[in-house]
Amino acid sequence: MTRPSPFGHPFLLGFDEIEQALDRVSKAANDGYPPYNIERLARTDREPERLRITLAVAGFTREQLDVMLEENQLIVRGRQVDDRERQFLHRGIAARQFQRVFLLADGMEVLGADLSNGLLSIDLVRPEPERVVRRIDILARD
Protein backbone atom coordinates (compact mmCIF):
# COMPACT_ATOMS: atom_id res chain seq x y z
CA MET A 1 0.00 0.00 0.00
CA THR A 2 1.47 3.34 -0.99
CA ARG A 3 1.28 6.27 1.31
CA PRO A 4 -0.16 9.51 -0.04
CA SER A 5 2.45 12.18 -0.59
CA PRO A 6 2.40 15.17 1.77
CA PHE A 7 3.44 17.25 -1.26
CA GLY A 8 0.42 16.19 -3.32
CA HIS A 9 -1.67 19.17 -2.21
CA PRO A 10 -2.52 21.51 -5.11
CA PHE A 11 -1.14 24.56 -3.23
CA LEU A 12 2.33 22.99 -2.99
CA LEU A 13 3.84 23.52 -6.42
CA GLY A 14 7.37 22.53 -7.39
CA PHE A 15 8.13 20.47 -4.28
CA ASP A 16 8.68 17.19 -6.13
CA GLU A 17 12.47 17.48 -5.66
CA ILE A 18 11.99 17.67 -1.88
CA GLU A 19 9.89 14.52 -1.97
CA GLN A 20 12.58 12.71 -3.97
CA ALA A 21 15.25 13.91 -1.51
CA LEU A 22 13.24 12.58 1.44
CA ASP A 23 12.95 9.20 -0.29
CA ARG A 24 16.74 9.08 -0.85
CA VAL A 25 17.47 10.04 2.75
CA SER A 26 15.10 7.46 4.22
CA LYS A 27 16.69 4.69 2.13
CA ALA A 28 20.25 5.69 3.10
CA ALA A 29 19.52 6.05 6.82
CA ASN A 30 19.56 2.30 7.56
CA ASP A 31 23.29 1.93 8.23
CA GLY A 32 24.35 3.32 11.60
CA TYR A 33 28.09 3.32 10.90
CA PRO A 34 29.88 5.49 11.61
CA PRO A 35 27.89 7.16 14.36
CA TYR A 36 27.61 10.92 14.08
CA ASN A 37 26.32 14.08 15.76
CA ILE A 38 24.92 17.22 14.21
CA GLU A 39 25.05 20.34 16.36
CA ARG A 40 24.22 23.99 15.96
CA LEU A 41 27.03 26.38 16.89
CA ALA A 42 25.88 29.81 18.00
CA ARG A 43 26.85 32.98 16.19
CA THR A 44 29.90 34.75 17.58
CA ASP A 45 31.47 38.13 16.87
CA ARG A 46 33.77 36.52 14.30
CA GLU A 47 31.64 33.71 12.85
CA PRO A 48 28.03 33.23 11.75
CA GLU A 49 25.75 30.53 13.11
CA ARG A 50 27.03 27.17 11.85
CA LEU A 51 26.20 23.51 11.81
CA ARG A 52 28.84 20.94 12.72
CA ILE A 53 28.67 17.30 11.68
CA THR A 54 30.96 15.13 13.81
CA LEU A 55 31.62 11.52 12.79
CA ALA A 56 33.33 8.94 15.02
CA VAL A 57 36.07 7.60 12.74
CA ALA A 58 38.50 6.07 15.23
CA GLY A 59 41.28 4.16 13.50
CA PHE A 60 41.07 6.12 10.25
CA THR A 61 43.88 8.40 9.15
CA ARG A 62 43.37 11.60 7.18
CA GLU A 63 44.58 9.79 4.05
CA GLN A 64 41.89 7.10 4.48
CA LEU A 65 39.04 9.64 4.59
CA ASP A 66 37.44 11.61 1.75
CA VAL A 67 35.00 14.48 2.15
CA MET A 68 33.35 15.43 -1.14
CA LEU A 69 30.65 17.89 -2.13
CA GLU A 70 28.68 16.68 -5.15
CA GLU A 71 25.91 19.09 -6.09
CA ASN A 72 23.89 19.31 -2.86
CA GLN A 73 25.23 16.12 -1.26
CA LEU A 74 28.02 16.01 1.30
CA ILE A 75 29.64 12.59 0.95
CA VAL A 76 32.06 11.23 3.56
CA ARG A 77 33.94 8.04 2.68
CA GLY A 78 36.34 5.97 4.73
CA ARG A 79 38.56 3.24 3.29
CA GLN A 80 40.69 0.93 5.38
CA VAL A 81 42.68 -2.00 4.06
CA ASP A 82 43.11 -5.15 6.09
CA ASP A 83 46.75 -5.64 7.14
CA ARG A 84 47.35 -9.32 6.30
CA GLU A 85 50.71 -9.39 8.11
CA ARG A 86 49.17 -8.90 11.54
CA GLN A 87 48.08 -11.94 13.53
CA PHE A 88 45.13 -11.33 15.82
CA LEU A 89 44.29 -13.50 18.80
CA HIS A 90 40.99 -11.62 19.05
CA ARG A 91 39.59 -9.31 16.38
CA GLY A 92 36.99 -6.90 17.76
CA ILE A 93 37.94 -3.90 15.64
CA ALA A 94 37.34 -4.60 11.98
CA ALA A 95 38.88 -2.73 9.07
CA ARG A 96 35.71 -1.35 7.57
CA GLN A 97 34.78 0.89 4.70
CA PHE A 98 31.90 3.33 4.91
CA GLN A 99 30.06 6.00 3.02
CA ARG A 100 27.80 8.51 4.76
CA VAL A 101 25.75 10.96 2.69
CA PHE A 102 24.17 14.18 3.98
CA LEU A 103 21.72 16.04 1.75
CA LEU A 104 22.30 19.80 2.01
CA ALA A 105 19.72 22.51 1.45
CA ASP A 106 20.31 24.99 -1.34
CA GLY A 107 22.77 27.67 -0.30
CA MET A 108 24.57 25.59 2.35
CA GLU A 109 28.35 26.00 2.22
CA VAL A 110 31.03 23.69 3.62
CA LEU A 111 33.53 25.76 5.61
CA GLY A 112 36.03 22.98 6.24
CA ALA A 113 36.82 19.65 7.90
CA ASP A 114 39.05 18.71 10.83
CA LEU A 115 40.23 15.33 12.16
CA SER A 116 41.16 15.22 15.84
CA ASN A 117 41.19 12.37 18.39
CA GLY A 118 39.25 10.02 16.10
CA LEU A 119 36.50 12.57 15.39
CA LEU A 120 35.98 14.08 11.95
CA SER A 121 34.24 17.46 12.22
CA ILE A 122 32.75 19.22 9.20
CA ASP A 123 31.48 22.79 9.58
CA LEU A 124 28.67 24.13 7.43
CA VAL A 125 27.07 27.55 7.14
CA ARG A 126 23.91 28.78 5.52
CA PRO A 127 24.27 32.35 4.29
CA GLU A 128 21.45 34.64 5.35
CA PRO A 129 18.96 34.75 2.48
CA GLU A 130 17.91 38.14 1.32
CA ARG A 131 14.21 38.80 1.51
CA VAL A 132 12.74 39.29 -1.94
CA VAL A 133 9.45 41.12 -2.38
CA ARG A 134 8.36 41.78 -5.92
CA ARG A 135 5.18 43.27 -7.32
CA ILE A 136 3.70 41.36 -10.24
CA ASP A 137 2.05 43.59 -12.83
CA ILE A 138 -1.43 42.52 -13.93
CA LEU A 139 -1.94 42.84 -17.66
CA ALA A 140 -5.31 43.87 -19.01
CA ARG A 141 -6.45 41.76 -21.95
CA ASP A 142 -9.32 43.11 -23.96
Beta strands, then each sheet from edge to edge (+ up, - down):
strand 1: 36-41
strand 2: 50-56
strand 3: 65-70
strand 4: 73-78
strand 5: 98-103
strand 6: 109-116
strand 7: 119-125
sheet 1: 1+ 2- 7+ 6-
sheet 2: 3+ 4- 5+
end
